């Protein structure tokens, strides 16, 4: 499932049917928050929050809903990325190339795999919301831990200059919508793993 979601995300960032990705208007938030390269380590932990959420799901029905919702979210966001491609102006926030640290090398490499397209909605934020909400009532301590982790990841979408502020709001709404749709309205008999 992880491979499928990464493939959907990656392909949608490269296929826009000839549409040029749009730059969105920068808000006060994007200008006020500095580029903090060390936060790329927190930003890239989004892959681990997803895996941890998978590992901590105790109920098979909930696990199937989680995985199905995740694939649905990435497929739907991929369609949006193709139809309405946006991009972030990373060139305005360059990394130091003079004696770069290990973190800066990692950040430069990470920028080659996490393209500046696929901005709206932020699937980093959507993934955090979808990974956290399954624990809301069932496992409150896990929910609190994942909420703190998610907030840190969400903040780093701005400090790594990967997303606009509006992407965060859209990503959170998208993740909550997907979780609600698959946990309450689609019967679990439709899910297979």
Residue pairs with C-beta under 8 A, 6 or more apart in sequence:
1 67
1 70
1 71
1 193
2 47
2 50
2 51
4 71
4 74
5 70
5 71
5 74
8 71
8 74
8 75
8 78
9 74
9 77
9 78
9 118
9 123
11 78
12 77
12 78
12 79
12 81
12 82
12 118
13 81
13 115
13 117
13 118
14 115
14 117
15 82
16 81
16 82
16 85
16 117
17 82
19 82
19 83
19 85
20 85
21 85
21 86
21 87
21 116
21 117
22 84
22 85
22 86
22 87
23 86
23 87
23 88
23 89
24 86
24 119
24 120
24 164
24 166
26 164
27 164
27 165
27 166
29 158
29 165
30 158
30 161
30 164
30 165
33 158
33 159
34 159
35 93
35 95
35 159
35 160
35 161
36 156
36 159
36 160
37 95
37 101
37 103
37 104
37 107
37 160
38 103
39 155
39 156
39 159
39 160
40 103
40 106
40 107
40 110
40 156
40 160
41 103
41 106
42 152
42 153
42 155
42 156
43 124
43 153
43 156
43 157
43 159
43 160
43 162
44 110
45 149
45 153
46 124
46 127
46 128
46 153
49 127
49 128
49 131
49 132
49 146
49 149
49 150
49 153
50 70
50 127
50 131
52 131
52 146
53 66
53 130
53 131
53 132
53 134
53 135
53 146
54 63
54 66
54 67
56 135
56 139
56 142
57 63
57 66
57 134
58 138
58 139
59 138
61 188
61 191
62 134
62 138
62 183
63 193
64 188
64 191
64 192
64 193
65 134
65 182
65 183
65 186
65 188
65 191
66 130
66 134
66 182
67 191
67 193
68 182
68 186
68 190
68 191
69 130
69 178
69 179
69 181
69 182
69 183
70 127
70 130
70 178
72 178
72 181
72 182
73 123
73 126
73 130
73 174
73 175
73 178
74 123
76 178
77 118
77 121
77 123
77 126
77 174
80 120
80 121
81 117
81 118
84 120
85 117
85 118
86 117
86 119
86 120
86 164
86 167
87 116
87 117
87 119
88 116
88 119
88 161
88 162
88 163
88 164
89 116
90 111
90 116
90 161
92 161
93 161
95 104
95 107
95 108
95 111
96 104
100 108
107 160
114 162
116 162
119 162
119 163
119 164
119 167
120 164
120 166
120 167
120 170
121 167
121 170
121 171
121 173
121 174
122 157
122 162
122 163
122 167
122 168
122 170
122 171
123 171
123 174
124 153
124 154
124 157
124 162
124 163
124 171
125 153
125 154
125 157
125 163
125 167
125 168
125 171
125 172
125 175
126 171
126 172
126 174
126 175
126 178
127 175
128 146
128 149
128 150
128 153
128 154
128 175
129 150
129 171
129 172
129 174
129 175
129 176
129 179
130 175
130 178
130 179
131 146
131 150
132 143
132 146
132 147
132 149
132 150
133 175
133 176
133 179
133 183
134 179
134 183
135 142
135 143
135 146
136 143
154 168
154 172
157 163
157 167
157 168
158 165
158 168
163 171
